[in-house]
Amino acid sequence: MAAVELAENVYWVGVVDWNVRDFHGYETRRGTTYNAFLIIDDRTVLVDTVKHPFKEILTKNIRELADLEDLDHVIVNHVEMDHSSSLSHIMQQAKNATIISSRRGKDGLTKYYGENEWDFQIVKTGDELELGSRTLQFVEAPMLHWPDSMFTYLREDRILMPNDAFGQHLATSQRFDDEVDQSVLMDEAAKYYANILMPYAPLIVRKIEEVSKLGIEPRIIAPSHGVIWRSDPGKIVSSYLEWSRGKTEKKAVIIYDTMWGSTEKMAYAISEGIMAKGIEVHLFQMRKSDLAEILKEILDAKAVIVGSPTLNSSMFPTMSAFLNYATGLRPKGKIWATFGSYGWGGGAVRAMNKRLTESRFEVSEPSLRIQYAPSVEELQKCREFGERIAKEFPLSKV
Ligand code: FEO
């Protein structure tokens, strides 16, 4: 895809990765993009590069607008390889360019790509770079997404390039938010936040406040993945604040796995009890479901209910993988509950509760265990279990 103009002499020169389906474990069923930007002024600047297999497309897109030999600066907002693995290729041609990055950015690039003769310019929050008629301003943003991350702001055009923040894994032939289906866009933005940025929620709130105090009021937010927010950049900022502050809906997510159907019967009966109280429920059998999609549903759910049969005195391996992933992402303000079936000694519920409490999540409702297959009376107990969880929901949205 050829370069696309964001503002006068400011261009998207990135690539669309239609076929990526596994982004370090995150199932990207709609692909992604690696966004890079070219700013042409008295000085010519490339902001970020792309994943290595696409380096020739990036080079072609830049060459439509400028010679690589004329690049003065290559800004590396983030070291992760989806953005930096074409850097060596670009720098081989951009003989006169300096690399601009955070201190940790330089350390990371040197570790990944070895000692070399690149000229670095280290920047920190508040530093500026005059390009001629325009100015770049830098804001360090550690842990959004890695310690090296930073935002670059093109002040006169009010374009914020925050790299991973505000992104979506969404491959489209359109480049802007107003050109795509809004429900798909927000679905992918929420999934991206839940699976990549959720552990850093407190930092996100503070960073948004800091950016505002610096007088940065973007007209366009151009992240490094997905479409560019130009019609209403405030929409994604507000969503990030809501997600980061743990806003939840009247919604429960049940995640379970099953061996011979008993835990599944329990899951369905529990869902009936919750739904009877007017609460939205999403059910996922772990072996048939996509982790990234589950985490997206958990993002704004008030209750997370986890079920497993006992296998070898512990939980089912898929449920162990789920809890490992979900607790690492640290979803905030949830009601957690566990249930499961067993044959003789049991152990799944105990193992799930241990995992949750070790991760400092409180299991609010006494767990429900049923031997072999649930009887009619036991299925009724499952419904009542669901109803009791529903009663813990606040009367209004929080
Ligand atoms: Fe898109 Fe943290 O890399």
Boltz pocket constraint, residues with backbone or C-beta under 6 A from the ligand:
constraints:
  - pocket:
      binder: B
      contacts: [[A, 78], [A, 80], [A, 81], [A, 82], [A, 83], [A, 145], [A, 146], [A, 164], [A, 224], [A, 225]]
      max_distance: 6.0
